[in-house]
Amino acid sequence: MTVPTKLYEGKAKILYATEDPHVLLTHFKDDATAFNAQKRGTIAGKGEINCRISAHLFQLLEKQGVPTHFIDCPTPNTMRVKAVTIIPLEVVVRNIAAGSLCQQTGIPLGTVLQPPLVEFYYKNDALGDPLLTDDRLRVMNLATAEQVSRLRSLALRVDEVLSAFFQSCGITLVDFKLEFGTDANGSLILADEISPDTCRLWDQAETDPNRRVMDKDRFRRDLGDVEAAYQRVMERVLQQAL
Ligand code: UDP
């Protein structure tokens, strides 16, 4: 058997080429990082959990008309995806104030944001993924005005679908980060992953502000029981039909 060609290794995933140039293979790792990789660790079983959750959510979104790069999962921690050109933007949608929004603006944790807030960050570790304004987006030529408007509407559509889905799991979708790519025709396609690494998820059965956390904040803030929380998210997500 030939050794697959590694195209890129990120903090949480490795990307391999396949014999088909239009298809890539993503391997989800157990490695975890936070604070721009200043904090590192592993979360046992995370690769498989995030791969399975992402696969379920991508299929849900496809059914609801959002184009995604998902093809299938040949093994529990690998995903075949359509090859796209990634746009170097992190699109964050916030339904409830948490994390950097609270730290940077003083908005109290838990404030409901209606309509949801959509933010664009420059995906650049060396610069610390800075928050971009509309004018900076334009000056930096990271996306056309038309693409920015389409990214915003796709992100809000993803939020509608995922918020309703997580609600049916007894989980509040606080905020999340999306990444998009373009295909050969220049169409925008949702890429990367959607998992407890990239979403804030609060258990509606818990009122305690630490106990309710079911996402990477458990790792970031040393809250413990990280694996168990990720596992619980997976169980509830996979239980819900698409
Ligand atoms: N997020 C992410 N990757 C990043 C930055 C943020 O997946 O590089 C997610 C994060 O998990 C949260 C949302 O985007 O669900 C908003 O994150 P925030 O800006 O509050 O950043 P943080 O708390 O990570 O500083």
Residues whose N, C-alpha, C, O or C-beta is under 5 A from the ligand:
A	BS01	UDP	V92 A98 G99 S100 L101 D175 F176 K177 D197 T198 C199 R200
